[in-house]
Amino acid sequence: MSPRAVDGDEAAGKGGHRPGRRPVTAGLILRSALFGVGQVVLTVVFATVAVLAIPLPYRLRFHAITRWNAINLWWLGVTCGLRHEVSGLENAPDRPCIVLCKHQSAWETLALAGYFVPQAWVVKRELLRIPFFGWGLAALRPIAIDRAAGKDALAQVLEQGRQRLDDGLWVVIFPEGTRTAPGVRRRYRIGGARLAAETGVPVLPIAHNSGDYWPRHSFLKRPGTIRMIVGKPIDPAGRSATEINCEVEEWIEATVARLRAEAGFAPYDAPPPPAPEDAT
């Protein structure tokens, strides 16, 4: 699939494809099932690719394994009529930085790999135990943490995140820690902002409305156009992790709310209380 990149000012003034309020139909179920079958087949194939690619330099390995992402996005458009457009790519720095992204769906875990190359994700350790999928993920140098570990998990993000940045990798973090339903807000964990404050590496905030088309824990994928907006980088110089985290959260949540409003969806619930300082 070839997503259309648009200028940030252009995207800010228009409403994307509206999914409508259509009921669940046999066609929607069939198309979603067809996508799921293809995704399973691709996962099995690319698990073998991942194992064979381990001896390769990381950039080549990343390119080979993440063809899985690109083909899945293409197949998503073919089967489910779900495509995307991206604005604000001109805001991305010329060197790798820390990407803090809204997390509503599995979609963003596919899409981000095509724009910030090469990259490493902060992920839940249990994802590495998933047959086939976990093999490919493990070959991509993720920062696999146990979120229940608290301060130990935060220390791991800081140590390994610094290593990945030094190695020329973008570090992708979902600060909410888990997929969040559209219209619901979770506390933003401090790990990504703390990494920025300690390394001096800018934060690149990213907002999107994927959850309205591919909901979390849902088999169904509704047709439409997901909009993703890349914000301006946030310089951490002279700022605390809390200040950085607050700015990221305010921009992402306001931008997602605007995207959802332009597409005709309901507004947000009340914001959550502040996250504790030691949350990852």
C-alpha positions in Angstrom: 0.0 0.0 0.0 1.2 3.5 -0.7 -0.2 5.8 2.0 -0.6 9.4 1.0 1.5 11.9 2.9 -0.1 15.3 3.2 1.1 18.6 4.6 0.3 19.1 8.3 -1.6 22.4 7.6 -3.7 20.7 4.9 -4.6 17.8 7.1 -5.5 20.1 10.1 -8.2 21.7 8.0 -10.0 18.7 6.7 -11.9 15.8 8.1 -10.6 12.4 6.7 -12.8 9.6 5.5 -15.8 9.1 7.7 -16.5 5.4 8.6 -20.2 6.1 9.1 -22.4 4.3 11.6 -23.0 1.1 9.6 -24.0 -2.0 11.5 -22.0 -5.2 11.5 -22.7 -7.0 8.3 -21.8 -10.4 6.8 -19.5 -8.6 4.3 -17.7 -6.8 7.1 -17.1 -10.1 9.0 -16.0 -11.8 5.8 -13.5 -9.1 4.8 -12.1 -9.0 8.4 -11.8 -12.8 8.4 -10.0 -12.7 5.1 -7.5 -10.2 6.4 -6.9 -12.3 9.5 -6.2 -15.4 7.5 -3.7 -13.6 5.4 -2.0 -12.1 8.4 -1.6 -15.5 10.0 0.0 -16.9 6.8 2.3 -13.9 6.5 3.3 -14.2 10.2 4.4 -17.9 9.7 6.3 -17.0 6.6 8.1 -14.0 8.1 9.0 -15.9 11.3 11.3 -18.0 9.1 12.6 -14.8 7.4 13.3 -13.3 10.9 15.3 -16.4 11.9 17.3 -16.4 8.7 17.9 -12.6 8.9 19.5 -12.7 12.4 23.1 -12.8 11.1 22.5 -9.7 8.9 23.4 -6.2 10.0 20.5 -4.7 11.9 19.4 -2.2 9.2 19.1 -5.0 6.6 17.5 -7.3 9.2 15.0 -4.6 10.1 14.2 -3.9 6.4 13.7 -7.6 5.7 11.5 -8.4 8.7 9.3 -5.3 8.5 8.2 -6.2 4.9 5.7 -8.1 7.1 4.3 -4.8 8.2 4.2 -3.3 4.8 2.4 -6.3 3.2 -0.1 -6.4 6.1 -1.0 -2.8 5.6 -1.4 -3.4 1.8 -3.6 -6.5 2.5 -5.6 -4.4 5.0 -6.5 -2.0 2.3 -7.3 -4.7 -0.2 -9.5 -6.8 2.1 -11.0 -4.3 4.5 -10.8 -1.0 2.6 -8.8 0.5 5.4 -6.0 2.8 4.4 -4.2 5.7 5.9 -2.7 9.1 5.3 0.1 10.8 7.2 0.8 14.5 7.8 3.6 16.3 9.5 6.5 14.1 8.4 8.4 17.3 7.7 8.6 17.7 11.5 10.7 14.5 12.0 14.3 15.3 12.8 17.1 14.1 10.5 18.5 11.9 13.2 16.8 9.2 15.3 14.9 10.4 18.4 12.3 9.2 20.8 8.8 8.6 19.3 5.9 8.8 21.8 2.7 7.6 20.1 -0.9 7.3 20.9 -1.9 3.6 21.3 -5.4 2.6 20.3 -5.0 -0.3 18.0 -2.6 -2.9 16.4 -2.5 -0.6 13.4 0.1 1.8 14.7 2.5 -1.1 15.5 2.4 -1.9 11.8 2.5 1.6 10.4 5.3 3.2 12.4 7.9 0.8 11.1 7.6 2.3 7.6 8.4 5.9 8.6 11.1 5.8 11.3 13.9 3.4 10.1 15.4 1.5 11.8 13.6 1.5 15.1 13.3 -0.4 18.4 10.1 -0.6 20.4 9.5 -0.7 24.1 7.2 -3.8 24.4 5.7 -6.1 27.0 8.0 -9.1 27.6 5.2 -11.6 27.1 4.8 -10.6 23.5 8.1 -12.4 22.8 6.5 -15.7 23.9 3.9 -15.6 21.1 4.7 -18.3 18.5 6.0 -17.0 15.2 5.1 -13.4 15.9 7.4 -13.3 18.9 10.3 -14.7 16.9 10.2 -11.8 14.5 9.8 -9.3 17.2 12.7 -10.7 19.2 15.0 -10.3 16.1 14.2 -6.5 16.0 16.1 -5.6 19.2 13.0 -4.6 21.3 13.3 -3.3 24.8 11.2 -6.0 26.4 10.1 -5.1 29.9 8.0 -6.4 32.7 5.7 -3.5 33.4 4.9 -4.9 36.9 8.6 -4.4 37.8 8.1 -0.7 38.4 11.4 1.1 38.9 13.4 -1.9 37.5 11.4 -1.6 34.2 12.0 2.1 34.1 15.8 1.6 34.6 15.7 -0.9 31.8 14.0 1.6 29.5 16.6 4.2 30.3 19.6 1.9 29.9 18.6 0.1 26.8 16.9 3.1 25.3 20.2 5.0 25.5 22.0 2.1 23.9 19.5 2.0 21.0 19.7 5.7 20.4 23.5 5.5 20.4 23.3 2.7 17.8 21.3 5.0 15.5 17.8 3.5 16.2 14.6 5.4 16.7 13.0 4.4 20.1 9.3 4.0 19.8 7.3 4.1 23.1 3.5 4.0 23.7 3.3 6.0 26.9 -0.1 4.7 27.9 1.4 1.3 28.2 -1.5 -0.5 26.5 -4.1 0.0 23.8 -6.7 2.4 24.9 -10.3 2.5 23.6 -11.2 5.6 21.6 -12.7 8.3 23.8 -10.9 7.1 26.9 -7.8 8.6 28.4 -5.1 6.8 30.4 -2.2 8.2 32.4 1.0 8.7 30.4 3.9 6.8 31.9 7.1 8.8 32.5 9.6 6.4 30.9 9.9 8.0 27.4 10.0 11.6 28.8 12.6 10.5 31.4 14.7 9.0 28.6 14.6 12.3 26.7 15.5 14.3 29.8 18.5 12.1 30.6 19.8 11.8 27.0 19.0 15.2 25.6 17.3 13.5 22.6 14.2 15.2 21.3 10.7 13.6 21.6 8.5 13.3 18.5 4.8 13.1 19.5 2.4 11.2 17.2 -1.4 11.2 17.2 -3.9 9.2 15.1 -7.4 7.9 15.2 -6.8 4.2 14.3 -9.0 2.9 17.2 -12.2 4.1 15.5 -11.5 1.8 12.5 -9.6 -1.1 14.0 -10.7 -1.2 17.7 -8.6 -2.9 20.3 -9.5 -6.5 21.1 -11.8 -6.5 18.0 -11.8 -8.9 15.1 -13.5 -6.3 12.9 -11.8 -3.7 10.7 -14.0 -1.0 9.3 -13.3 0.7 6.0 -12.0 4.2 5.9 -8.9 6.3 6.1 -6.9 6.5 9.4 -5.2 9.8 9.8 -1.9 10.1 11.6 -0.2 13.4 12.5 3.4 13.8 13.4 3.9 16.7 15.8 6.8 19.1 16.1 9.8 17.7 18.1 10.0 18.7 21.7 13.5 19.7 22.9 14.1 18.4 26.4 16.9 20.8 27.2 16.4 22.4 30.6 13.1 20.7 31.2 12.0 18.0 33.7 10.6 14.6 32.6 7.2 15.6 34.1 7.1 18.8 32.0 8.0 16.9 28.8 5.4 14.2 29.6 2.7 16.8 30.2 3.4 18.6 26.9 3.4 15.3 25.0 0.1 14.2 26.5 -1.6 17.6 26.0 -0.6 17.7 22.3 -1.5 14.1 21.5 -4.8 14.0 23.3 -5.9 17.4 21.9 -4.9 16.3 18.4 -6.7 12.9 18.7 -9.8 14.6 20.0 -9.8 16.9 17.0 -9.3 14.0 14.6 -12.2 12.2 16.2 -14.4 15.2 16.2 -13.7 15.9 12.5 -14.7 12.3 11.8 -17.9 12.6 13.7 -17.0 10.5 16.8 -17.8 11.2 20.5 -15.6 13.4 22.6 -13.2 12.2 25.3 -14.0 11.2 28.8 -12.5 13.2 31.7 -8.7 13.1 31.8 -7.0 10.7 34.3 -5.1 11.7 37.4 -1.3 12.4 37.0 0.9 9.4 36.7 3.3 8.6 39.6 6.8 9.7 39.0 8.2 6.1 39.0 5.7 4.7 36.4 7.4 3.5 33.3 
